[in-house]
Amino acid sequence: MTSPGQRKNQENNPGGTPGILNNVRVISYNIPEGERPGGIKVRFKIRVVTGKRAREIDARQARAILEVLQWQRQQQDHQHP
């Protein structure tokens, strides 16, 4: 269980012990109470993967970025013929 005062880059896994489990690293961070926007509880949870899974995610992200850039270019072309 994590507390609101948890420090950046603290590693957690389902067993509750720090470390790496099945080549997946989870980094979680809770925004301290005095820094929360509008007082709402905010928690960042980031999974770091390696190997084949990481390559799959990289390829998917690259395709998504390319789509956004193509869309942006189309919008610019329509605004400035």
C-alpha positions in Angstrom: 0.0 0.0 0.0 1.4 3.4 -0.9 0.9 6.6 1.0 0.4 10.2 -0.2 3.9 11.1 0.8 5.4 8.4 -1.4 8.7 9.4 -3.1 9.2 9.5 -6.9 10.4 6.3 -8.6 9.3 4.0 -5.8 8.9 0.5 -7.2 6.0 -1.7 -6.4 4.7 -5.1 -7.5 1.6 -7.1 -6.5 3.6 -8.9 -3.7 4.3 -5.5 -2.1 8.0 -5.9 -2.2 10.2 -3.6 -4.3 11.8 -4.9 -7.4 11.2 -6.4 -10.8 8.5 -9.0 -11.4 8.3 -10.9 -14.8 10.5 -8.3 -16.5 7.9 -5.5 -15.8 8.8 -2.6 -13.6 6.1 -0.5 -12.2 6.9 3.1 -11.0 4.2 4.8 -9.1 4.0 8.3 -7.6 1.2 10.0 -5.6 1.0 13.8 -5.8 1.4 15.1 -2.2 -1.8 16.5 -0.7 -0.8 20.2 -0.8 0.1 20.0 -4.5 -3.1 18.3 -5.8 -5.1 20.2 -8.4 -8.4 21.1 -6.8 -7.6 18.7 -3.9 -8.3 15.6 -6.0 -6.1 12.5 -5.4 -3.7 12.1 -8.3 -1.5 9.0 -8.9 0.8 8.2 -11.7 1.5 4.6 -12.4 4.0 3.8 -15.2 4.8 0.3 -16.4 8.3 -0.2 -17.9 8.6 -3.2 -20.2 11.5 -4.6 -22.2 12.1 -7.1 -25.0 9.5 -8.1 -27.5 6.6 -6.4 -25.6 8.6 -3.1 -25.6 9.2 -3.4 -29.4 5.5 -4.0 -30.0 4.6 -0.9 -27.9 7.3 1.2 -29.7 5.9 0.2 -33.1 2.3 1.0 -32.0 3.4 4.4 -30.6 5.3 5.2 -33.8 2.2 4.5 -35.9 0.0 6.7 -33.7 2.6 9.6 -33.9 2.7 9.2 -37.7 -1.1 9.4 -37.9 -1.2 12.5 -35.8 1.5 14.2 -37.9 -0.3 13.2 -41.1 -3.6 14.6 -39.7 -1.8 17.9 -38.7 -0.3 18.2 -42.2 -3.8 17.7 -43.8 -5.2 20.4 -41.5 -2.5 22.9 -42.4 -2.9 22.1 -46.1 -6.7 22.8 -45.9 -6.1 26.1 -44.0 -3.4 27.4 -46.4 -4.1 26.2 -50.0 
